Amino acid sequence: MNSFLPEDYKIPSTSNYMKFLEGKNKFRVLAPATIGFEYWVDEEGKRKPVRHRDFMDVPNEFKGECKHFWAFPVWNYNEGKVQILEITQKGIMATMTVLSLDEEWGNPTGYDIIVTREGSGLETEYSVVPVPHKELEENADISGVNVEALFDGEDPFEAVESKEMSGGDFMEYTK
């Protein structure tokens, strides 16, 4: 037995964004999806996303590399915190669309979803499985999250504070 670290210890994430890791990724959707299109540009030696609500707003030179995305706040069970999940994988979108339109499953804020990632690179495969409906037991406060800030190139976790301080309106979703 190794007593240096607790048996269930894992290094905590400092990211506000959920990424699908190898294996099972369990989350609860906390608000409706923000939908748009994104492409990446090099700015000051760094890759940065540029997002638009409408494909017609994407400059012609980026339309070929532009991806459709969904972004929404989630409770990430693996990290034990609220994060933003951005999905560009069409297979995941298709399955979540079918679930959300199904009479028995419906809106994914009422049940957990497990996305299992296997492989890497072009060999990456994802499977999506819903978990039966139940109340979310964790305190998943999203009042400090403004997903719409992604379209302005801002941090969704900081955008609420700056808009509140400036007296601007923002959309707030609460569970």
N, C-alpha and C positions, 0 to 999 in steps of 0.2 A: 504494500500500500504506500502510495506517495502522499505525504501529508503537507507538501509544499503549497499546493493550491487546493481549494475545495473540489470535490469530485465532479460537480456539475458546472465548474467555472468555464466561462467563455469571455473573450475580450469584447467589451462593449463597442457598439458601432457609434461613431460620432456623426454619421451622415443622416440627413433628413430625407433621403431618398431610398426607397426599397429597390433592391436589385434581386433578380431571381438567381439564387445560388444553386449549385449542384444539389440534387435531392429535393426534398419536400419544402415548399414555401407556403406557409399558412397565413392568411390574412382575412380581415373583415373590411369591406368597403364601407366608408363612413359618410359619403356624400355622392351626389350625381357626378358623372364623368364630365370633365371639361374636354372638348374635342377640338382638334386642330391639325395643322400640318407643320412639320419642322425639317430644317436642313441645318448643316453645320458649316461654320466659316472659321478661318484662322484669323484671330485678332490678337495682336501683340504677342505672337508666339504660342497662343493657346487656342484650342478648339472650343468654340462656343455655339450653342444652339440658337437658332433664330426661329421663332414660332409665329404662325399666322392662324387666324380662325378660319379663313376661307382659302381654298387652293388657288383661286383667281388672284389673290393678293401676293402669291409667291412669284418673285422675279423669274422670268423665262429661263435664265441660265441655271436656276436651281430646281426647276420642276422635275427633271429627270432623277435627281437624287433625293427628292423630298419624300418624307414618310408621313403617313397618317398616324396620329397618336391619340390615345386617351390618357388623361391624367386625373387622379383623384386621391384624396387622403384615405389612408388605410390604417388599421391597427395591425402592425406586423408582430405576430406572435413570437417569431424567432428573436426579435430584438426587444420586445416588450414595450413598444412605444409607437406613437403616431408618426407616420412617414408619408411622403408622396410616392405613389406608384405610377410610373409612366409605362404604358404598354404600346408597343408598335407591332407585335407579333400577330398576324392576321388569324392564325389558328386559335389563339387565346381569345381574341376579340369575338370570333365566330361562336365559340362555345359559350362565352359570357352573354352574348346577345341572345342565343337560344334559351339559356337559363332565365334571363331577365324577362323574356316574353312568355315563358311557360307559366301556366296558371298555378301550378303547385310550387314552383320555385320563386318566381317574381323578382322584385327588386333585391339585388344582392346585399343591401344593407341589413337584411334580416337573417343572413346565414354566412358562415365562413366558406372560403374557397381555398383549395390546396392546388397549387401549380407545382408539378414535379418537373424539374429540369434534368435532362440526361444528355451527356455528350458535350462537345464544345465546337466553336467555329461553325462551319457549314453543316456539321453533323449534329447540331443541337436539336433536340426534340423536347416538346413540352406536352404535358397532359394536364387537363383541368378537371377537378372533381369537386362538386359541392358537398358541404357537410350539412346534415339536417339542421333545420331552423332552431335557434335558441337565442336568448338574450345575450348581448355582449356584457360580460361581467367586469371587464376592465374599464377604468376611467379614461375614455378616449375623447378628450376635449379637443375639438378642432376649431374653437372660436379664434384661435391665433393663427389660422391658416387661410391664405387667400390664393387659391390655385390659379386664378385669373392673372396673377402677377407674372406668371411664366411668359405671357404674351408681351410684357414690357421688359423682359430680361431681368426681372427682379427675383429675389428670393421670396417664395410664398410664405415663409415663416417670419420674415422681417417686414414684408409689405403691409401687413395688417397694422403693425405699430406705427409705421410712417404715415399711413393714410389716416389712422385715428388721430395722430398728432396734428395733421394738417386739416382735419375736419372733413375729409372726403368721405364719400359713401363707399362701402364695400359690401359684398354679399357674404353672409355668414351662415353656415350650416351647423346646426347642432342636433345631436341625437336625442 
